[in-house]
Amino acid sequence: MASVPDSAACPQCACLARRIPAAPMVGIGRSAAMRLHDRTRATADSPQVVSGLPPARRGRANITMNALHRALPRS
């Protein structure tokens, strides 16, 4: 990278163009990773607002399968 000149001649107009290092293909594409990045960036400025609390979940009774627990007294 040290041997690369600071400017290069344009192949069409022969004018000098300054070289600027850039990351290739940043922000281009429709991959799942890019969609996730776009959604994450969008929520920084305008987060989604919910209209209410989620419905309460009905919990399932905890059933143990350990044989030692069967001998415990029940209330």
N, C-alpha and C positions, 0 to 999 in steps of 0.2 A: 504494500500500500504506500510505502514511502517513495517508491519510484514512479507513481502515477502523477502526471502533471496537473497543475491547478486548473488549467483550462484546456479545451479541445476545440478543434475547428468543426463547425457544423457541416455535414456532408451535402446539404442542399444549398446553403447560402454562403458558405465559407467564412462566416463570422465566428469570432471566438465566443465560446460558451463556457461559463464557469461550472466546474464540477461540484456537485453537492452530494455528499453521501446520504443515502436514503435507504430505508428498509423496504425491500421489495414486497409487493402484493399486500401491503398493510391496508386493511379496510376494504379489501376487494374480495368478493366471493359470497356464496350463500351457504357456507358450511354450517353445521350445527354449532361449532365453536364460535363462529362469527355472529350467528343469531343470538347466542347466549351473551356475548360481549355487548351487542347492541341493546338488548333488553336491560342488562345491568347498567349500562351508561344512561339509558333513558330514565331509570328509576331514581337516579341521583338528583335529577332536576324536578321530576314530578312523580312522587311515589303514588302507588295505587291506594285508594281510600276504600275502606270497607263500610258497608251501611249498617252492620250490626255484628253481634257475636255469632260464632258458629253454633249450630245446634248441639245440645249436650249429648254426649255419647253414653249409651247404656253399657255399663261395664258387665263383663261376663264373670260369673262366679268363679273364684279360683278353686280349682279342684286339684288336689294333690294326689299323686299316684304312689307316694312313698308308703310302704306297708306299715312302718312305724307310726305314722300319723293316724292310722285307723284306731290305735289303742288309746289315743288321747280322749279325755272326757269332752263331751259336746255340751254346749250351753243352750 
